[in-house]
Amino acid sequence: MKSILRLIILACLLSAFTSASAAAERQRLSFVVIGSDKELDKRLEDGISARLLKANIEISDKLPQGKLFLYASQDVNDRKNTKGVSFAIAHTSNVQVALLLLDALKRKEEPSEMLMSMAREEGFIKYLSVAHIDEASKSEINELLDSVVKTFLEKYPPPNGG
């Protein structure tokens, strides 16, 4: 009984995932900003959100095709520039795991515990980078976010090539 319920739940999740990715109407992506400066974090979140919405991206943590992680850290103990900000940037995706789960369902097999465990994670790292700005000015943040979001979107082109 437990395995049947598990397969039904899995089928519903995969159905939602595949219909979202196949619809080609809007991509579903997600992002998170991590930092200790709440004001800077808010500016970064608003900037990323605005750029993704402008690109007609659906922002959702519900089965996204990819997720952007942006970690911001104020420079400390820097004798030359205490206003600088360093960034770690990562893109993750769990699409491969979802496809494996879908394949198991098509074969009418119960997915392994390892595969189910992987499905509950954020996904595999697809891209990792760092960046630095001299100060958290509007112009430097805009330049950084333009580059970060552009690179993120290039990793997840629309299914219709548009």
trRosetta pair geometry for C-beta under 8 A, 3 or more apart (Angstrom, degrees):
i j d omega theta_ij theta_ji phi_ij phi_ji
1 4 5.8 -54 -151 33 32 112
1 5 6.5 30 154 -16 65 105
2 5 5.9 -56 -151 38 31 110
2 6 6.3 35 150 -23 64 108
3 6 5.3 -51 -145 36 34 117
3 7 6.4 36 155 -19 65 103
3 110 5.2 -44 -163 -107 117 143
4 7 5.8 -54 -150 36 31 109
4 8 6.5 32 152 -20 64 105
5 8 5.7 -53 -148 35 33 112
5 9 6.4 31 154 -17 66 105
6 9 5.9 -55 -149 38 29 109
6 10 6.2 29 153 -18 64 110
6 110 7.0 53 91 -146 125 105
6 116 7.7 -31 -173 -112 123 143
7 10 5.5 -54 -142 40 31 114
7 11 6.1 37 156 -24 65 104
7 105 7.0 141 -158 -116 92 91
7 110 6.4 -89 -69 -108 108 77
8 11 5.7 -51 -147 33 29 112
8 12 6.6 30 153 -18 62 103
9 12 5.8 -54 -153 34 32 111
9 13 6.4 29 152 -16 65 107
10 13 5.7 -56 -148 38 32 110
10 14 6.1 25 158 -13 67 109
10 101 6.1 -135 -173 179 115 120
10 105 6.6 -167 118 -76 114 120
10 111 6.6 173 -134 5 161 128
10 116 7.8 -80 -92 -110 125 96
10 119 8.0 7 -126 155 98 172
11 14 5.9 -58 -142 43 28 106
11 15 6.0 34 156 -25 64 108
11 105 5.9 137 -92 -140 83 144
12 15 5.7 -54 -146 33 27 114
12 16 6.5 27 155 -17 62 104
13 16 5.9 -57 -154 35 30 109
13 17 6.3 28 151 -18 65 108
13 63 6.8 165 -172 -77 82 132
13 119 7.9 89 121 172 150 130
14 17 5.3 -53 -144 38 36 114
14 18 6.0 27 161 -14 71 107
14 98 6.2 156 -119 -167 83 89
14 101 5.7 -153 -81 109 127 112
14 102 4.9 159 -166 -84 138 86
14 105 6.4 -159 48 -1 162 154
15 18 6.2 -56 -139 41 26 101
15 19 6.1 21 162 -14 63 112
16 19 6.1 -60 -142 41 24 106
16 20 6.2 24 159 -20 62 111
16 62 7.4 -65 146 154 137 108
16 63 5.8 139 110 22 105 159
17 20 5.9 -62 -151 36 25 108
17 21 6.3 9 160 -8 65 111
17 63 4.4 -125 -92 -176 86 140
17 98 5.0 -122 144 -159 160 144
18 21 5.9 -59 -140 44 32 102
18 22 5.6 19 164 -11 69 117
18 98 7.7 -179 -58 153 78 120
18 102 6.6 94 -59 -102 130 145
19 22 6.0 -60 -131 46 26 102
19 23 6.0 46 162 -47 62 101
20 23 6.0 -40 -147 7 24 117
20 28 5.0 -12 165 -4 130 137
20 58 7.9 -109 -162 66 111 146
20 63 6.4 134 37 102 151 118
20 65 7.9 -155 115 -45 109 96
21 27 7.9 32 -122 -131 61 67
21 28 7.5 -88 -73 29 65 103
21 65 5.8 116 -103 -83 107 117
21 95 7.5 109 -103 -125 157 111
21 159 6.8 115 166 -55 71 134
22 159 6.9 144 -127 -139 35 179
23 26 7.3 -13 98 35 119 57
24 158 6.5 85 -150 175 77 98
24 159 4.6 -101 -96 64 94 113
24 160 4.6 84 -162 -32 130 108
26 56 5.7 -125 -119 155 93 85
26 57 6.6 139 -176 -140 94 23
26 58 4.4 96 127 -28 124 102
27 56 7.9 92 24 108 83 76
27 57 5.3 -35 72 -127 95 79
27 58 6.6 -167 90 27 39 82
27 65 6.1 -72 -169 27 96 136
27 156 6.1 126 -171 141 150 117
27 158 5.9 -121 -46 -102 115 72
27 159 7.9 155 -85 -12 92 83
28 57 7.6 135 -109 -177 18 76
28 58 4.6 -33 -99 80 68 110
28 59 7.9 152 -154 -99 59 10
28 60 5.2 -40 -158 48 105 110
28 62 7.4 -65 -179 78 141 74
28 63 6.7 38 109 97 145 73
28 64 5.0 -137 130 -120 87 62
28 65 5.9 118 70 -7 73 87
29 52 6.4 -134 74 -145 120 130
29 57 5.2 -28 30 -176 112 127
29 58 7.4 131 22 72 61 57
29 59 6.6 -36 78 -107 70 57
29 60 8.0 102 61 38 26 63
29 64 5.1 81 -139 -165 24 120
29 65 6.2 -50 -83 53 69 85
29 66 5.2 -15 -127 66 95 82
29 67 7.0 167 -173 -88 71 40
29 68 7.2 38 165 -10 114 97
29 152 7.5 112 -176 151 150 115
29 156 6.2 144 -86 83 123 163
30 59 6.5 108 -107 -163 48 67
30 60 6.3 -75 -80 83 95 34
30 61 5.0 88 -123 -93 142 55
30 64 3.9 -135 -10 -30 102 162
30 66 7.4 -167 35 99 71 44
30 67 4.3 -20 75 -111 99 88
30 68 7.3 -169 98 24 50 68
31 45 7.9 168 106 -129 113 67
31 48 5.3 -115 108 145 164 144
31 49 7.7 -145 54 -69 128 65
31 52 7.2 -159 -7 -44 131 150
31 59 7.1 -49 18 -142 91 109
31 67 6.5 166 -86 -166 37 65
31 68 4.0 -12 -112 62 95 98
31 69 7.4 -177 -156 -73 63 29
31 70 6.9 16 -176 0 108 103
31 152 7.9 11 -90 -162 116 164
32 67 7.1 15 0 176 94 110
32 68 7.5 178 27 90 54 60
32 69 5.6 -8 62 -115 93 68
32 70 7.4 -174 92 31 48 69
33 41 5.0 154 120 -155 122 80
33 44 4.7 141 -129 100 149 121
33 45 4.9 -118 13 -66 138 83
33 48 7.0 176 -55 8 114 142
33 70 5.0 -21 -112 72 71 103
33 71 7.9 159 -164 -87 49 30
33 72 6.8 7 -173 -2 95 111
34 41 7.7 -17 -156 -120 6 118
34 69 7.0 0 2 -171 114 90
34 70 7.1 169 25 87 70 50
34 71 4.6 -21 71 -109 105 74
34 72 7.2 170 84 22 51 68
35 40 6.0 -78 116 91 153 110
35 41 4.6 -169 54 -75 110 100
35 44 7.4 96 2 23 141 148
35 71 6.7 148 -70 -166 73 49
35 72 3.7 -12 -89 64 134 95
35 73 6.7 -152 -128 -68 87 43
35 74 8.0 95 -170 -24 109 79
36 73 7.4 51 12 -121 104 59
36 74 7.0 -85 62 8 108 105
37 40 3.9 41 100 21 118 115
37 41 6.3 164 87 -19 61 85
37 72 7.0 -75 41 110 102 121
37 74 6.0 91 -34 -43 127 118
37 136 7.9 -105 106 -74 157 168
38 41 5.5 -52 -142 37 31 116
38 42 6.3 34 157 -22 64 104
39 42 5.9 -53 -151 32 29 111
39 43 6.7 28 151 -16 62 105
40 43 5.7 -55 -150 36 34 112
40 44 6.3 33 153 -18 67 107
40 72 5.9 -141 128 124 124 154
40 74 7.8 157 5 -65 163 98
40 85 7.1 -175 -161 -116 151 150
40 136 5.5 -71 -114 -146 114 152
41 44 5.8 -58 -149 38 30 111
41 45 6.2 31 154 -19 66 107
41 72 6.8 -164 -84 43 69 131
42 45 5.7 -52 -143 37 30 112
42 46 6.2 29 158 -17 65 107
43 46 5.9 -55 -145 39 27 109
43 47 6.2 27 156 -19 63 111
43 136 7.6 111 70 175 151 112
43 141 6.1 -22 138 -177 122 162
44 47 5.7 -58 -146 38 28 111
44 48 6.3 25 158 -16 66 106
44 70 6.1 -150 167 108 134 141
44 72 6.3 -160 -43 -36 161 144
44 141 7.0 -119 -85 -159 71 115
44 145 7.0 -177 -141 -85 66 118
45 48 6.1 -57 -145 37 27 105
45 49 6.1 26 158 -18 64 112
46 49 5.8 -57 -144 40 27 113
46 50 6.2 29 158 -21 64 108
47 50 5.9 -53 -145 34 27 111
47 51 6.5 22 158 -15 62 108
47 141 6.4 -150 -56 148 166 106
47 142 7.0 -143 -140 -100 133 56
47 145 4.3 -72 141 -123 128 171
48 51 5.9 -61 -151 39 30 108
48 52 6.2 26 156 -16 67 109
48 68 7.0 -158 -159 90 139 142
48 70 7.0 -163 -65 1 146 147
48 145 6.1 -129 -71 -148 64 113
48 148 7.4 -56 -101 100 100 121
48 149 6.0 172 -134 -80 70 114
49 52 6.0 -58 -145 39 28 107
49 53 6.2 24 159 -16 65 110
49 59 6.3 -20 -130 -58 81 169
50 53 6.0 -58 -145 40 27 108
50 54 6.2 30 155 -23 63 109
51 54 5.6 -52 -146 35 30 114
51 55 6.5 22 155 -12 62 108
51 145 6.3 -176 -24 151 147 107
51 146 7.3 -172 -112 -102 143 47
51 149 4.2 23 121 166 146 175
52 55 5.8 -63 -151 42 32 106
52 57 4.1 -75 -180 62 87 129
52 59 5.5 90 112 -69 142 109
52 149 6.6 -130 -59 -147 72 122
52 153 7.9 179 -111 -75 70 110
53 56 7.5 41 -178 -80 37 22
53 57 6.7 -93 -77 52 28 77
53 59 7.0 -51 -66 -17 82 117
55 149 7.7 -175 -15 159 141 116
55 153 5.9 -95 -171 -113 166 147
57 153 7.5 -117 -62 -107 137 105
60 63 7.7 -2 112 54 112 60
60 64 6.1 169 81 -73 70 92
61 64 6.5 -53 -130 -22 27 113
63 98 7.5 88 -151 -97 104 145
64 67 5.5 107 83 -66 138 83
65 93 6.4 -7 158 -135 56 105
65 95 5.8 28 -152 -70 72 117
65 156 5.6 127 109 -144 120 130
66 91 5.8 -6 -176 -174 116 100
66 92 6.9 157 -158 81 64 42
66 93 4.6 -33 -101 -86 75 95
66 95 7.8 -25 -62 -28 71 112
66 123 7.7 -120 -126 83 48 167
66 126 7.1 -58 -131 28 112 146
66 152 7.2 168 123 -175 133 89
66 155 6.3 137 -132 104 164 113
66 156 4.6 -130 5 -62 141 140
67 91 7.1 154 77 -157 45 53
67 92 4.9 -15 57 59 97 92
67 93 7.4 171 15 -77 72 47
67 122 6.0 -90 52 -172 149 101
67 123 6.7 147 22 28 110 128
68 89 7.4 -25 -166 -163 90 86
68 90 7.6 150 -158 83 44 50
68 91 5.8 -21 -100 -102 62 73
68 148 7.3 104 -167 158 136 103
68 149 7.7 -17 -103 -105 170 60
68 152 4.8 -14 -86 -123 127 145
69 88 7.7 -19 116 110 99 89
69 89 7.1 154 84 -157 65 38
69 90 4.3 -3 54 59 111 96
69 91 7.6 -162 19 -75 76 27
69 92 7.0 42 -14 -6 111 106
70 87 6.2 -24 -166 -161 85 113
70 88 7.7 156 -156 79 37 53
70 89 5.8 0 -107 -108 70 74
70 148 6.6 44 -98 -176 124 153
71 87 6.6 144 76 -158 56 56
71 88 4.2 -2 54 53 113 99
71 89 7.8 -147 26 -66 73 36
72 85 5.8 -8 -166 -179 97 117
72 86 7.6 148 -156 80 48 45
72 87 5.6 -18 -99 -100 63 81
73 85 6.9 150 75 -161 40 66
73 86 5.0 -23 65 65 96 93
73 87 7.5 175 21 -81 74 34
73 88 7.8 39 -4 -6 112 94
74 84 7.7 125 -165 87 53 52
74 85 5.8 -40 -104 -105 48 77
75 78 4.4 -1 152 -11 120 140
75 81 6.5 38 80 102 155 82
75 82 6.3 -153 93 -144 99 35
75 83 7.5 13 46 69 112 19
75 84 3.9 30 -4 74 141 96
75 85 6.6 -119 -17 -77 84 26
75 86 6.2 99 -72 -18 82 97
76 82 7.5 40 -119 -142 36 85
78 81 5.4 -37 128 65 131 57
78 82 5.5 173 65 -85 94 52
78 84 6.2 -21 63 34 170 121
81 84 4.5 70 120 -30 113 110
81 134 6.1 -78 -169 -154 150 78
81 135 7.9 -112 -175 -62 112 79
83 134 6.8 34 93 151 100 62
83 135 4.3 -1 135 -108 122 88
83 136 7.2 -128 174 6 87 77
84 132 6.3 3 -177 -175 113 101
84 133 6.7 173 -151 89 67 48
84 134 5.5 -51 -99 -143 84 33
84 135 6.9 -61 -85 -68 41 44
85 132 7.1 167 86 -152 48 57
85 133 5.3 0 55 55 93 93
85 135 7.6 76 -3 -154 96 15
85 136 5.4 68 -23 -69 140 93
86 130 6.8 -12 -176 -172 94 106
86 131 7.5 159 -160 86 51 46
86 132 5.1 -20 -106 -102 67 87
87 130 6.4 153 85 -160 61 56
87 131 4.4 -9 58 59 114 89
87 132 7.0 -167 17 -75 79 38
87 133 7.7 42 -14 -4 113 91
87 144 7.0 126 -5 -170 157 134
87 148 7.8 -73 143 -85 152 136
88 128 7.7 -16 -175 -164 88 83
88 129 7.8 159 -159 87 48 42
88 130 5.6 -26 -103 -102 57 79
89 127 7.4 -32 122 121 93 100
89 128 7.2 154 87 -155 62 37
89 129 4.6 -16 62 65 108 88
89 130 6.9 179 15 -87 84 25
89 131 6.5 39 -18 -2 122 106
89 148 5.8 -142 -122 -132 142 106
89 151 7.9 60 144 83 146 137
90 125 5.8 -59 -164 -134 112 102
90 127 6.6 159 -154 87 43 65
90 128 5.2 2 -106 -104 82 74
90 129 7.9 175 -74 24 45 61
91 125 7.3 105 74 -161 52 57
91 126 4.7 -56 99 65 100 100
91 127 4.0 32 30 42 111 106
91 128 7.9 -130 25 -58 67 47
91 152 5.8 169 -93 -124 122 80
91 155 5.5 76 153 68 166 168
92 122 4.9 37 115 134 159 102
92 123 4.0 137 157 74 99 105
92 124 6.3 162 -152 75 79 28
92 125 5.6 -45 -95 -94 81 45
92 126 6.3 153 -115 4 24 89
93 96 7.3 87 114 -3 98 86
93 123 4.7 -157 92 168 17 148
93 124 6.2 -29 63 55 68 79
93 126 5.3 35 7 -35 107 134
93 155 8.0 -150 -42 143 131 118
93 156 7.7 165 -92 -83 129 110
94 97 4.9 -42 -176 39 81 117
94 98 6.1 88 126 -26 83 97
94 118 7.6 163 -144 150 102 82
94 119 6.9 108 177 -136 129 47
94 121 6.8 164 -100 84 125 74
94 122 6.9 -157 -49 142 115 29
94 123 3.4 -116 -53 -92 74 98
94 124 7.2 135 -90 3 49 70
95 98 5.6 -57 -150 37 34 112
95 99 6.4 34 154 -20 68 105
95 123 7.6 39 0 -136 58 130
96 99 5.8 -55 -151 35 31 111
96 100 6.6 32 151 -18 64 104
96 124 6.7 4 33 8 127 132
97 100 5.6 -53 -151 36 35 112
97 101 6.4 36 151 -19 66 104
97 115 6.8 162 -156 -162 91 76
97 118 4.8 -155 -121 124 137 111
97 119 5.2 -174 146 -86 127 66
97 121 7.9 123 -24 53 169 95
97 123 7.2 -143 11 -119 122 72
98 101 5.6 -53 -149 37 33 113
98 102 6.3 36 152 -21 65 105
98 119 7.1 107 -79 -125 60 97
99 102 5.5 -50 -146 36 33 114
99 103 6.4 38 152 -22 63 103
100 103 5.5 -51 -149 34 32 115
100 104 6.6 35 151 -20 64 102
100 111 7.7 98 126 -128 91 115
100 115 6.0 -130 118 -142 124 124
101 104 5.7 -51 -151 33 34 112
101 105 6.6 34 150 -19 64 104
101 111 5.5 -16 -123 -85 77 147
101 115 6.3 159 -80 157 81 119
101 119 6.0 57 -60 -88 142 135
102 105 5.6 -53 -151 35 34 113
102 106 6.5 37 150 -22 65 103
103 106 5.6 -51 -149 33 33 113
103 107 6.5 22 154 -9 64 107
104 107 5.9 -63 -150 44 32 104
104 109 4.8 -93 -165 74 81 96
104 110 7.3 -18 164 129 122 10
104 111 4.6 109 100 -81 167 79
104 115 7.1 122 -30 118 153 164
105 108 7.2 30 -178 -81 37 34
105 109 7.8 -105 -70 49 20 61
105 111 7.9 -21 -49 -46 73 100
111 115 4.4 -111 177 86 108 128
111 116 5.4 132 105 -54 118 86
111 119 7.7 39 137 -21 159 138
112 115 4.6 96 57 6 82 101
112 116 7.0 -147 96 -3 44 86
113 116 5.6 -54 -146 39 34 112
113 117 6.2 40 152 -24 66 105
114 117 5.6 -53 -149 34 30 114
114 118 6.5 31 152 -19 63 104
115 118 5.6 -51 -149 35 33 113
115 119 6.5 39 150 -26 63 103
116 119 5.5 -50 -151 29 34 117
116 120 7.0 32 152 -19 62 102
117 120 6.0 -58 -159 31 34 109
117 121 7.3 36 146 -27 62 104
118 121 5.7 -54 -159 22 41 116
123 126 7.9 -18 130 -25 117 100
125 128 5.8 16 174 -51 127 108
126 155 6.0 118 124 -170 134 139
127 151 7.2 175 167 148 158 110
127 152 7.8 -159 63 -102 149 59
127 155 6.0 -105 -26 -83 138 151
129 151 7.7 -24 18 136 153 162
131 144 6.0 138 135 -140 147 105
131 147 7.6 143 -109 91 151 132
131 148 7.3 -100 -2 -72 156 104
133 136 6.8 104 95 -84 129 46
133 137 7.9 -141 158 31 127 76
133 140 4.2 122 -164 161 130 125
133 141 7.0 -39 -57 -70 179 52
133 143 7.8 138 -109 70 120 106
133 144 5.6 -71 -57 -55 128 134
134 140 6.6 -132 44 -112 75 157
135 140 6.1 129 71 21 64 154
136 140 6.9 -127 -133 76 18 118
136 141 6.1 41 -165 -59 64 113
137 140 4.7 84 56 13 87 102
137 141 6.8 -158 86 -5 41 89
138 141 6.0 -61 -146 40 26 108
138 142 6.2 27 157 -20 64 110
139 142 5.7 -54 -146 36 29 112
139 143 6.4 29 156 -18 64 106
140 143 5.7 -52 -146 37 32 111
140 144 6.3 34 154 -19 64 107
141 144 5.7 -55 -147 39 31 112
141 145 6.1 24 158 -14 67 110
142 145 6.0 -59 -141 42 27 105
142 146 6.2 35 158 -25 64 105
143 146 5.8 -49 -146 30 27 114
143 147 6.7 21 156 -12 60 108
144 147 6.1 -67 -158 40 28 107
144 148 6.1 22 154 -17 69 113
145 148 5.5 -53 -134 40 35 111
145 149 5.8 26 168 -12 70 109
146 149 6.6 -62 -143 42 19 101
146 150 6.1 21 158 -21 59 114
147 150 5.8 -56 -142 36 25 112
147 151 6.3 23 161 -16 62 109
148 151 6.1 -61 -152 37 25 108
148 152 6.3 25 152 -20 63 110
149 152 5.4 -53 -145 37 34 115
149 153 6.2 31 158 -17 67 106
150 153 6.0 -59 -148 39 27 107
150 154 6.5 32 153 -24 62 106
151 154 5.7 -52 -150 30 31 115
151 155 7.1 33 152 -22 61 101
152 155 6.0 -58 -164 27 33 111
152 156 7.2 -13 155 18 65 106
153 156 6.3 -80 -149 58 37 85
153 157 7.7 76 158 -88 69 48
154 157 7.0 4 -157 -63 36 85
157 161 6.7 17 150 -120 123 41
158 161 6.6 -76 82 17 88 11
158 162 4.7 -32 73 54 145 81
